[in-house]
């Protein structure tokens, strides 16, 4: 019988242990949102504030990454419409944990959608994003996202899906390749008041080598959008993680306000929705 020396087994065992312990997917805790194919009107500026709080006592992590347990995320998202179909924006991210406060990095985005009136209910679009993040939030630091947008809205229903592809431009993520991170929302609507339903967010990991389900991140949120006030946006949700690599519970709030137009009409309105 062949005898394997213990010293040769230990490095392999350690490597396997780290592989199992470390999460293989990368859910973005700063922006938990499904894009619905709307944009600001030409010349119109807007601002969103994303507030997300994670409870993740059992979620594994490895330095220099921060633990997600009791970690709050704050994202300021200014945006402006350039044409009827083109909007650009940015994310300025911060986080806090206990008494510690952190800079969370910056992202730039450009969103193209089908123009208003193209179809009475269907909206299509595509968002491109570039990110530069501190290592405590992304060990690879530099990345991006390709976000297709498919949405359907009428008087009583609102459906949206984003089959996102995440990109890494540095570090080990370059060798792993693009990752699949879909997002889906389904709402029932009370006209001129609010809509409520469910949102799903997943992070499957690298598409060339998708890890087992327990090493992926999957979340289901119960969420609601306020529709009653023109020029204002409010999204509230509470989500639960479905795998050991997911956070246990996440609470999220998005405040949005139309700041007015830098050129053209001065009437501040959010992108039109069926109400």
VENMOUR-V497537 format. One record per residue. NEAR is the number of other C-alpha atoms within 10 Angstrom. Layout:
NEAR ; NEAR
This chain:
3 ; 4 ; 5 ; 8 ; 8 ; 8 ; 8 ; 9 ; 10 ; 11 ; 11 ; 10 ; 11 ; 10 ; 11 ; 11 ; 11 ; 11 ; 12 ; 14 ; 16 ; 14 ; 21 ; 21 ; 22 ; 21 ; 21 ; 13 ; 21 ; 23 ; 20 ; 21 ; 18 ; 21 ; 22 ; 23 ; 27 ; 25 ; 29 ; 25 ; 26 ; 19 ; 18 ; 27 ; 25 ; 24 ; 18 ; 19 ; 19 ; 22 ; 22 ; 23 ; 23 ; 20 ; 19 ; 20 ; 13 ; 14 ; 19 ; 18 ; 14 ; 13 ; 9 ; 12 ; 13 ; 14 ; 20 ; 23 ; 18 ; 16 ; 19 ; 22 ; 23 ; 21 ; 23 ; 21 ; 20 ; 18 ; 23 ; 24 ; 22 ; 16 ; 15 ; 17 ; 19 ; 22 ; 24 ; 20 ; 18 ; 20 ; 24 ; 17 ; 20 ; 18 ; 20 ; 16 ; 16 ; 8 ; 5 ; 8 ; 12 ; 14 ; 15 ; 23 ; 20 ; 18 ; 19 ; 17 ; 18 ; 15 ; 22 ; 21 ; 21 ; 18 ; 17 ; 19 ; 9 ; 10 ; 11 ; 11 ; 16 ; 18 ; 21 ; 20 ; 22 ; 19 ; 21 ; 16 ; 20 ; 18 ; 19 ; 17 ; 18 ; 17 ; 16 ; 17 ; 22 ; 20 ; 17 ; 18 ; 18 ; 20 ; 20 ; 19 ; 20 ; 19 ; 23 ; 21 ; 24 ; 20 ; 22 ; 18 ; 19 ; 16 ; 14 ; 13 ; 18 ; 21 ; 19 ; 22 ; 23 ; 25 ; 16 ; 21 ; 20 ; 23 ; 22 ; 22 ; 18 ; 13 ; 14 ; 11 ; 18 ; 13 ; 11 ; 16 ; 16 ; 22 ; 23 ; 21 ; 26 ; 20 ; 23 ; 21 ; 24 ; 20 ; 21 ; 17 ; 23 ; 16 ; 15 ; 15 ; 12 ; 18 ; 20 ; 21 ; 18 ; 17 ; 25 ; 20 ; 23 ; 24 ; 25 ; 23 ; 27 ; 22 ; 15 ; 11 ; 12 ; 17 ; 15 ; 11 ; 15 ; 15 ; 23 ; 23 ; 24 ; 26 ; 22 ; 21 ; 21 ; 17 ; 21 ; 21 ; 19 ; 18 ; 21 ; 15 ; 12 ; 15 ; 18 ; 19 ; 18 ; 18 ; 19 ; 18 ; 21 ; 19 ; 22 ; 18 ; 21 ; 18 ; 16 ; 19 ; 25 ; 27 ; 25 ; 20 ; 20 ; 24 ; 19 ; 23 ; 20 ; 20 ; 15 ; 20 ; 19 ; 22 ; 20 ; 20 ; 20 ; 13 ; 10 ; 11 ; 12 ; 12 ; 12 ; 19 ; 19 ; 23 ; 16 ; 13 ; 14 ; 15 ; 15
